[in-house]
Amino acid sequence: MNGTLILLRHGESQWNLENRFTGWIDVPLTEKGKKDAFESGKLLKHIPIDIAFTSVLIRAIDTLDEALRGAEQDMVTIVKDAALNERMYGDLQGLDKAETAKKYGADQVKIWRRSFDIPPPNGESLKDTAARTLPYFDEHILPLVKQGKNVLISAHGNSLRAIVMELDKLSREAVLELNIPNAVPIVYEIDAEGTVVSKNILTA
């Protein structure tokens, strides 16, 4: 029996709204973020979730809580781990994105945000994020899916980009343009060998 892996980026956070780099700063969801997470959960009612994983950051934890409420599934085992945290944005954390683009140039900021192996000053690149996210995913999450379990991950744009990069076999160039939308479930069907059978993006 194939397993199901659901990837869910957190809903809108206060700093998403303010267009700031967030990283490891523990910023809460906005009311819109909570509502969108709840609505995303409604799309998952037909999938009995066996276990859910989240980062240790409140925006991912609260997104998971709201999504499970929307899915009307309240008996799900939840595991929290910092391996699923957003990438650490270093000196950019807390800065306005538009102001940062003016200061360093839009092209440089895009490279910091989207490239595979170029980190922002004193921060993590996607390669660095993948180096902590993927071993955790491969050891603790993927084996459950290969056993036929239905697993939900509530996490962040870059930790989820690392997972999608592996599952979709994206090149470093392709991942440059990859964007994970807030509060939109990405559902993979995966067989016992770990091969992706199907991928669907759920929208209302």
C-alpha positions in Angstrom: 0.0 0.0 0.0 1.4 3.4 -1.0 1.8 6.1 1.7 0.9 9.8 1.5 3.2 12.7 2.3 1.6 16.1 2.8 3.9 19.1 2.8 2.4 22.3 4.3 4.2 25.6 4.5 3.0 27.7 7.4 0.3 30.3 6.9 1.0 34.0 6.7 3.2 35.2 9.6 3.4 38.7 10.9 6.7 39.2 9.2 5.4 37.8 6.0 2.8 40.5 6.2 5.5 43.1 6.9 7.8 41.8 4.2 10.6 41.0 6.5 13.2 38.2 6.5 12.2 35.9 9.4 14.5 32.8 9.6 14.7 31.5 13.1 12.9 34.5 14.8 9.8 33.1 16.4 7.1 35.2 14.7 3.4 34.3 15.2 0.8 33.8 12.5 -1.5 36.6 11.5 -5.3 36.1 11.7 -5.3 35.5 8.0 -2.5 32.9 8.5 -4.6 31.0 11.0 -7.7 31.1 8.8 -5.8 29.9 5.7 -4.2 27.1 7.7 -7.6 26.0 8.9 -9.0 26.1 5.4 -6.0 24.1 4.1 -6.9 21.5 6.7 -10.4 21.2 5.3 -8.8 19.9 2.0 -7.2 17.0 4.0 -10.4 15.6 5.6 -10.3 12.7 3.2 -6.8 11.7 4.3 -6.6 10.0 7.7 -3.3 11.4 9.0 -1.3 8.9 11.1 1.5 11.2 12.3 2.5 14.9 11.8 5.9 16.6 12.0 6.6 20.3 12.6 9.5 22.6 13.2 9.9 24.1 16.7 8.9 27.5 15.4 5.4 28.8 16.5 4.2 29.7 13.0 4.6 26.1 11.9 3.2 24.6 15.1 0.1 26.8 15.0 -0.4 26.1 11.3 -0.3 22.4 12.1 -2.8 22.9 14.9 -5.2 24.9 12.7 -4.8 22.5 9.8 -5.6 19.4 12.0 -8.6 21.3 13.4 -9.8 22.0 9.8 -9.3 18.4 8.9 -11.3 17.4 12.0 -8.4 15.1 13.1 -7.5 15.6 16.7 -5.9 12.3 17.7 -2.8 12.7 15.5 0.7 12.1 17.0 2.8 15.3 16.7 6.6 15.3 16.5 8.6 18.6 16.7 12.2 19.0 15.6 14.4 21.9 14.8 15.8 20.0 11.8 12.6 21.2 10.0 13.2 24.8 10.9 13.3 27.6 8.3 16.8 28.4 7.1 18.7 30.8 9.3 18.8 34.2 7.5 21.7 35.5 9.5 22.2 39.3 9.3 19.1 39.6 7.1 16.7 38.5 9.9 14.2 41.2 10.8 15.2 43.4 7.8 12.6 44.7 5.3 13.0 42.8 2.0 12.5 45.9 -0.2 15.0 47.9 1.8 17.5 45.0 1.6 17.1 44.9 -2.1 17.9 48.6 -2.4 20.9 48.2 -0.2 22.5 45.1 -1.8 20.7 45.0 -5.2 17.7 42.9 -6.2 19.9 40.3 -8.0 22.1 39.7 -4.9 19.1 39.3 -2.6 17.5 36.9 -5.0 20.7 34.8 -5.0 20.7 34.8 -1.2 17.0 33.8 -1.1 16.8 31.3 -4.0 20.3 30.0 -4.8 21.4 26.5 -3.6 24.7 27.2 -2.0 25.2 30.9 -1.4 24.2 31.9 2.1 23.3 35.4 3.3 25.8 37.0 5.6 26.2 34.8 8.7 23.2 32.7 7.7 22.4 29.4 6.0 22.1 28.6 2.3 19.6 26.1 1.0 22.4 23.6 0.8 23.0 24.2 4.6 19.3 23.8 5.3 19.1 20.7 3.3 22.1 19.3 5.2 20.1 19.2 8.4 16.6 18.7 7.0 17.1 15.9 4.5 18.9 13.4 6.9 16.1 13.9 9.4 13.5 13.4 6.6 15.3 10.3 5.2 15.7 8.7 8.7 12.5 9.6 10.5 9.8 10.6 8.0 10.3 8.8 4.6 10.4 5.3 6.2 7.0 5.9 7.7 5.6 6.9 4.3 7.2 3.9 2.6 5.4 1.7 5.2 2.1 3.1 3.9 1.5 5.7 6.6 -0.1 9.1 5.9 2.3 11.8 7.1 1.9 15.6 7.3 4.8 18.0 7.6 4.2 21.6 8.7 7.3 23.6 8.1 8.8 26.4 6.1 9.6 27.6 2.6 13.2 26.5 2.6 13.1 23.3 4.6 10.2 22.2 2.4 12.2 23.3 -0.8 14.9 21.0 0.3 12.5 18.1 0.6 10.8 18.9 -2.8 14.2 19.2 -4.4 14.9 15.6 -3.4 11.5 14.2 -4.2 11.2 16.0 -7.6 14.9 15.4 -8.4 15.3 19.1 -9.2 18.7 20.5 -10.3 20.4 23.4 -8.4 19.2 25.6 -11.3 15.6 24.5 -11.1 15.4 25.0 -7.3 16.4 28.7 -7.9 12.8 29.3 -9.2 11.0 27.0 -6.7 8.6 28.7 -4.4 6.4 27.0 -1.9 3.2 28.9 -1.3 1.8 29.5 2.2 -0.9 27.2 3.5 -1.3 25.2 0.3 -1.0 21.4 0.8 1.3 19.5 -1.5 0.4 15.9 -1.5 2.7 13.1 -2.7 1.8 9.4 -3.1 4.9 7.4 -2.5 5.4 3.6 -2.9 7.3 1.2 -0.7 10.6 1.8 -2.6 10.3 5.6 -1.9 9.4 6.4 -5.5 6.9 9.2 -6.1 3.8 7.8 -7.8 1.9 11.1 -7.9 2.0 14.7 -6.8 -1.0 17.0 -6.3 -1.3 20.6 -5.1 -4.6 21.0 -3.3 -6.6 24.2 -3.7 -10.1 25.1 -2.7 
